[in-house]
Amino acid sequence: MPDAQDDFIRGQAPGSAPVPLSVLDLATVGAGRTARQALATTVDMARLAERRGYHRFWVAEHHSMPAIASSAPAVVLAHLAAHTERIRLGSGGVMLPNHAPLVIAEQFGTLEAFAPGRVDLGLGRAPGTDGATAAALRRTDRLSEGAEEFPQQLAELIRFLDDDFPDGHRYAGIHAVPGPVQGRVPGGVQRADRPSIWLLGSSGFSARLAGALGLPFSFAHHFSSGNTLAALELYRECFRPSSVLDRPYAKIGVQAFAAEDAGEARRQVLTGALSMLRVRTGRPGLVPTPEEAASYDFSPAEREFVDSRIANVVHGTPEVVKEGLNHLAKTTGVDELMITTNAHGAEARLRSYELIADAYGM
């Protein structure tokens, strides 16, 4: 099979980690901080991840959310490419219905030229925001069509990346540049130099499609844990070998937070849970401080929501987090874990990734 398979599995788990560990970052903006500071922290986090042996570093596309500064993944990734050397960089993900496939092909072809051989293009079909913002992004109120047309949009994007529209197709003479068309001239980009495509999902739709196309699959366990095992099973059942993979390759996103003290870990995790509560109840804002979260007067319904969020976060001392991550890897059978943290403090989040790496001897 092609070398692409090796690109996914070559990041064998360092130290005692059962599978490769990666990072998903949202450029979190905490109360009292600015987007500029949050994005600077994202750079620090990517460099830390590279230094400590994490396999990938992805950023997510969200819109109209004050607590998230990563609304333009391609722009963020270009900056990260200039500040890293080895770690794989990618989108977790780009929401395909929000963009023209040709634009994504051009953006990620450019990223591949900046950082050859280490760019992942993770694709989702959700809007990454509320309905009104999605309508503004897509300039249409027919939002359901975007999700329904996802397979067609994906096929079109892949053809732009491969530059292989058949003769007679209306796009046959259109080329995504940088891209394979430049491989036809001396010194140009060769056909194999394209981003690795991943499908992302929180339900069975993308699991089934990723399997049928023989693509790697990333499941959003961090906010849809009740569907994790079923989606992974569906992906494996539907998998068909392709030019990319000869066997399934799945990873899950998992919220995790480590601190020297278990109480401090819970204190930090509560800030992210309160932030998500406000998003879900139509009150989005910056991630609150630990002090604000600790003094918040939760209603019974709010407390139930927050407790359920925290229960899905692997948190505590480094050894407790290590045990939790090992348990997830074993019970899900995934090939990789992608850790994300939703908490207020930049220093605390950076320290958490350091402690997790220490626990695994990375």
C-alpha positions as CSV (number, residue, x, y, z in Angstrom):
1,M,0.0,0.0,0.0
2,P,1.1,3.6,-0.4
3,D,3.3,5.6,1.9
4,A,0.2,7.5,3.2
5,Q,-0.5,4.6,5.5
6,D,2.9,5.1,7.1
7,D,2.2,8.8,7.6
8,F,-0.6,7.9,10.0
9,I,1.1,5.1,11.9
10,R,4.7,6.3,12.0
11,G,4.0,8.4,15.1
12,Q,4.2,5.4,17.4
13,A,3.4,6.1,20.9
14,P,6.4,7.5,22.7
15,G,7.3,6.4,26.2
16,S,4.5,4.4,27.7
17,A,1.6,6.0,25.9
18,P,-0.6,3.2,24.4
19,V,-1.2,5.2,21.2
20,P,0.1,8.5,19.8
21,L,-1.1,11.5,21.6
22,S,-2.1,14.7,19.8
23,V,-3.5,18.1,20.6
24,L,-6.6,20.0,19.5
25,D,-6.6,23.7,20.3
26,L,-9.3,26.4,20.0
27,A,-7.2,29.4,20.8
28,T,-9.3,29.8,24.0
29,V,-9.9,33.4,25.1
30,G,-10.2,33.7,28.9
31,A,-11.8,36.6,30.8
32,G,-9.2,39.4,31.1
33,R,-7.3,38.3,28.1
34,T,-7.3,39.3,24.4
35,A,-7.5,37.3,21.1
36,R,-4.0,38.4,20.5
37,Q,-2.8,36.8,23.7
38,A,-4.9,33.7,23.0
39,L,-3.3,33.2,19.6
40,A,0.1,33.7,21.0
41,T,-0.6,30.9,23.5
42,T,-1.6,28.7,20.6
43,V,1.8,29.2,19.1
44,D,3.4,28.4,22.5
45,M,1.2,25.3,22.8
46,A,2.2,24.1,19.3
47,R,5.9,24.5,20.0
48,L,5.4,22.7,23.4
49,A,3.6,19.9,21.7
50,E,6.4,19.5,19.1
51,R,9.1,19.6,21.8
52,R,7.3,17.0,24.0
53,G,6.5,14.5,21.3
54,Y,2.8,15.0,20.6
55,H,2.0,13.7,17.1
56,R,-0.3,16.4,15.7
57,F,-1.5,19.8,16.5
58,W,-4.9,20.8,15.1
59,V,-7.0,23.9,15.4
60,A,-10.8,24.1,15.1
61,E,-13.2,26.4,13.1
62,H,-15.8,28.1,15.2
63,H,-17.6,31.4,14.5
64,S,-19.2,34.2,16.5
65,M,-18.0,32.7,19.8
66,P,-16.1,35.2,21.9
67,A,-14.2,32.5,23.8
68,I,-12.6,31.0,20.6
69,A,-10.1,32.8,18.4
70,S,-9.6,30.1,15.8
71,S,-12.3,31.1,13.3
72,A,-9.8,31.0,10.4
73,P,-7.9,27.7,10.7
74,A,-5.9,28.1,7.5
75,V,-4.5,31.5,8.7
76,V,-3.6,30.1,12.1
77,L,-2.0,27.0,10.6
78,A,0.2,29.2,8.3
79,H,1.5,31.0,11.3
80,L,2.1,27.8,13.2
81,A,4.0,26.3,10.2
82,A,6.4,29.2,10.5
83,H,7.0,28.5,14.2
84,T,7.3,24.7,14.1
85,E,9.5,22.2,12.2
86,R,8.3,18.6,12.6
87,I,4.8,18.2,14.2
88,R,1.9,17.6,11.9
89,L,-0.5,20.5,11.6
90,G,-4.1,20.4,10.7
91,S,-7.7,21.5,11.0
92,G,-10.0,19.9,13.5
93,G,-11.8,20.8,11.4
94,V,-12.7,23.0,8.5
95,M,-16.4,23.0,8.1
96,L,-16.8,22.2,4.4
97,P,-20.3,23.5,3.8
98,N,-19.1,27.0,4.9
99,H,-16.6,27.2,2.0
100,A,-16.2,26.6,-1.7
101,P,-14.2,23.4,-2.2
102,L,-11.8,25.2,-4.6
103,V,-11.0,27.8,-1.9
104,I,-10.1,25.1,0.7
105,A,-8.0,23.3,-1.9
106,E,-6.0,26.5,-2.6
107,Q,-5.6,27.3,1.1
108,F,-4.4,23.9,2.1
109,G,-2.3,23.5,-1.0
110,T,-0.6,26.7,0.1
111,L,-0.1,25.2,3.6
112,E,1.3,22.1,2.1
113,A,3.8,24.2,0.2
114,F,4.8,26.0,3.5
115,A,5.0,22.7,5.5
116,P,5.4,19.8,3.0
117,G,4.4,16.4,4.3
118,R,2.9,17.5,7.6
119,V,-0.5,19.1,6.8
120,D,-3.8,17.4,7.7
121,L,-7.1,18.6,6.3
122,G,-9.8,17.5,8.8
123,L,-13.3,18.2,7.4
124,G,-16.7,18.5,9.1
125,R,-20.2,19.1,7.9
126,A,-21.6,21.1,10.9
127,P,-21.6,24.9,10.7
128,G,-19.4,25.4,13.7
129,T,-21.8,28.0,15.0
130,D,-25.5,29.0,15.3
131,G,-27.9,29.1,12.5
132,A,-27.9,32.9,11.9
133,T,-24.1,33.0,11.8
134,A,-24.1,30.0,9.4
135,A,-26.5,31.8,7.1
136,A,-24.2,34.8,7.1
137,L,-21.2,32.6,6.3
138,R,-23.0,30.7,3.5
139,R,-25.1,33.6,2.3
140,T,-28.2,31.4,2.3
141,D,-30.9,30.4,4.7
142,R,-31.1,26.9,3.3
143,L,-28.7,25.4,5.8
144,S,-29.9,21.8,5.6
145,E,-28.7,21.7,2.0
146,G,-25.1,22.2,3.1
147,A,-25.0,19.1,5.2
148,E,-26.9,17.0,2.6
149,E,-24.5,18.0,-0.1
150,F,-21.4,17.1,1.9
151,P,-20.5,14.0,0.0
152,Q,-20.7,15.8,-3.3
153,Q,-18.6,18.8,-1.9
154,L,-16.1,16.3,-0.5
155,A,-15.7,14.6,-3.9
156,E,-15.2,17.9,-5.6
157,L,-12.6,19.0,-3.0
158,I,-10.7,15.8,-3.5
159,R,-10.7,16.2,-7.3
160,F,-9.4,19.8,-6.9
161,L,-6.6,18.5,-4.6
162,D,-5.7,15.7,-7.0
163,D,-6.3,17.9,-10.1
164,D,-8.1,15.0,-11.8
165,F,-11.5,16.2,-13.0
166,P,-12.4,14.1,-16.0
167,D,-12.5,15.5,-19.5
168,G,-15.8,17.2,-20.2
169,H,-16.4,18.2,-16.6
170,R,-17.2,21.9,-16.1
171,Y,-14.1,22.2,-13.8
172,A,-11.7,20.1,-15.9
173,G,-9.7,23.2,-16.9
174,I,-9.6,24.7,-13.4
175,H,-6.6,24.0,-11.2
176,A,-6.1,24.5,-7.5
177,V,-2.7,26.3,-7.1
178,P,-0.4,25.4,-5.4
179,G,-1.2,21.9,-6.5
180,P,-0.4,18.9,-8.7
181,V,-0.7,20.9,-12.0
182,Q,2.7,22.4,-11.0
183,G,4.2,19.0,-10.9
184,R,4.2,19.1,-14.7
185,V,7.0,21.6,-14.8
186,P,10.5,21.2,-13.5
187,G,10.8,22.0,-9.8
188,G,7.0,22.1,-9.4
189,V,4.9,20.4,-6.7
190,Q,4.6,16.7,-7.2
191,R,1.3,14.9,-7.3
192,A,1.9,13.2,-3.9
193,D,2.3,16.5,-2.1
194,R,-1.2,17.1,-0.9
195,P,-2.7,17.4,2.6
196,S,-3.9,14.2,4.3
197,I,-7.7,14.3,4.3
198,W,-9.6,13.3,7.5
199,L,-13.4,13.1,8.1
200,L,-14.6,14.4,11.5
201,G,-17.9,13.6,13.1
202,S,-20.1,13.2,16.2
203,S,-22.6,10.8,14.7
204,G,-22.7,7.9,12.3
205,F,-22.9,9.9,9.1
206,S,-19.2,10.8,8.7
207,A,-18.2,7.4,10.2
208,R,-20.0,5.6,7.4
209,L,-18.7,8.0,4.7
210,A,-15.1,7.8,6.0
211,G,-15.2,4.0,6.0
212,A,-16.7,3.8,2.5
213,L,-14.0,6.1,1.1
214,G,-11.1,4.5,3.1
215,L,-10.2,7.7,4.9
216,P,-9.0,8.2,8.5
217,F,-11.8,9.2,10.9
218,S,-11.8,11.4,14.0
219,F,-14.7,11.2,16.4
220,A,-15.7,14.0,18.7
221,H,-15.8,12.0,21.9
222,H,-15.2,15.2,23.9
223,F,-18.8,16.4,23.3
224,S,-20.6,13.3,22.0
225,S,-19.3,10.5,24.2
226,G,-22.6,8.6,24.1
227,N,-22.1,7.9,20.4
228,T,-18.4,7.0,20.4
229,L,-18.4,3.2,20.4
230,A,-21.3,3.0,17.9
231,A,-19.7,5.4,15.5
232,L,-16.3,3.7,15.7
233,E,-17.9,0.3,15.1
234,L,-19.8,1.7,12.1
235,Y,-16.6,3.2,10.7
236,R,-14.8,-0.2,10.9
237,E,-17.7,-2.1,9.5
238,C,-18.0,0.2,6.5
239,F,-14.2,0.5,5.8
240,R,-13.0,-0.3,2.4
241,P,-9.3,-0.2,1.6
242,S,-8.2,2.8,-0.5
243,S,-5.1,4.4,-2.0
244,V,-4.8,6.2,1.4
245,L,-5.3,3.4,3.9
246,D,-5.3,-0.4,3.7
247,R,-7.0,-0.7,7.2
248,P,-9.1,1.7,9.4
249,Y,-7.4,4.4,11.3
250,A,-9.5,6.2,13.9
251,K,-8.8,8.7,16.7
252,I,-11.0,10.4,19.2
253,G,-11.0,13.9,20.7
254,V,-11.0,13.8,24.5
255,Q,-11.1,16.6,27.0
256,A,-8.3,16.1,29.5
257,F,-6.7,18.3,32.2
258,A,-3.8,17.5,34.5
259,A,-2.6,19.5,37.6
260,E,-0.3,18.6,40.5
261,D,-3.4,18.8,42.7
262,A,-6.7,17.1,41.9
263,G,-8.7,20.0,43.4
264,E,-6.9,22.5,41.1
265,A,-7.6,20.4,38.1
266,R,-11.3,20.4,38.9
267,R,-11.2,24.1,39.6
268,Q,-9.8,24.7,36.1
269,V,-12.2,22.3,34.4
270,L,-15.2,24.0,35.9
271,T,-14.3,27.2,34.0
272,G,-14.7,25.4,30.7
273,A,-17.9,23.7,31.8
274,L,-19.5,27.1,32.8
275,S,-18.3,28.6,29.5
276,M,-20.1,25.8,27.6
277,L,-23.2,26.2,29.7
278,R,-23.4,29.8,28.7
279,V,-23.0,28.9,25.0
280,R,-25.8,26.3,25.3
281,T,-28.1,28.8,26.9
282,G,-27.5,31.6,24.4
283,R,-25.1,33.6,26.6
284,P,-21.7,33.1,25.0
285,G,-18.7,35.0,26.4
286,L,-15.1,34.7,27.4
287,V,-14.1,31.7,29.5
288,P,-14.6,32.7,33.1
289,T,-11.9,32.8,35.7
290,P,-11.7,30.0,38.3
291,E,-12.9,32.5,40.9
292,E,-15.9,33.4,38.9
293,A,-16.8,29.8,38.2
294,A,-16.4,28.8,41.8
295,S,-18.7,31.6,43.0
296,Y,-21.4,31.0,40.3
297,D,-24.8,30.3,41.7
298,F,-25.9,27.2,39.6
299,S,-29.6,26.3,39.4
300,P,-30.3,22.6,39.7
301,A,-30.6,22.2,35.9
302,E,-27.4,24.1,35.4
303,R,-25.6,22.0,38.0
304,E,-26.7,18.9,36.3
305,F,-25.4,20.1,32.9
306,V,-22.1,21.2,34.3
307,D,-21.6,17.9,36.3
308,S,-22.3,15.9,33.1
309,R,-19.7,18.0,31.2
310,I,-17.1,17.5,33.9
311,A,-17.8,13.8,34.1
312,N,-16.7,13.6,30.5
313,V,-13.3,15.3,31.2
314,V,-10.4,13.1,32.1
315,H,-8.9,15.3,34.9
316,G,-6.9,15.1,38.1
317,T,-3.3,14.4,38.9
318,P,-1.0,13.3,36.0
319,E,-1.2,9.7,37.0
320,V,-5.0,9.8,37.2
321,V,-5.2,11.4,33.7
322,K,-2.8,8.8,32.4
323,E,-5.0,6.0,33.7
324,G,-8.1,7.6,32.2
325,L,-6.5,8.1,28.8
326,N,-5.2,4.5,28.8
327,H,-8.7,3.3,29.7
328,L,-10.2,5.2,26.8
329,A,-7.6,3.9,24.3
330,K,-8.3,0.3,25.5
331,T,-12.1,0.5,25.5
332,T,-12.4,2.3,22.1
333,G,-9.5,0.5,20.3
334,V,-8.6,3.8,18.6
335,D,-5.2,4.4,16.9
336,E,-4.7,7.8,18.4
337,L,-6.0,10.2,21.1
338,M,-6.3,13.9,20.5
339,I,-6.4,15.9,23.7
340,T,-8.2,19.2,24.1
341,T,-8.5,21.5,27.1
342,N,-11.2,24.0,27.7
343,A,-10.2,26.1,30.7
344,H,-9.4,29.7,31.5
345,G,-5.7,29.9,32.3
346,A,-3.1,29.8,29.5
347,E,-0.3,28.8,31.9
348,A,-2.5,26.1,33.5
349,R,-3.3,24.7,30.0
350,L,0.3,24.6,28.9
351,R,1.3,23.1,32.2
352,S,-1.4,20.4,31.8
353,Y,0.2,19.2,28.5
354,E,3.6,19.2,30.1
355,L,2.3,17.1,33.0
356,I,0.6,14.6,30.7
357,A,3.8,14.3,28.6
358,D,5.8,13.7,31.9
359,A,3.4,11.0,33.0
360,Y,4.0,9.1,29.8
361,G,7.8,9.7,29.7
362,M,7.5,11.7,26.5
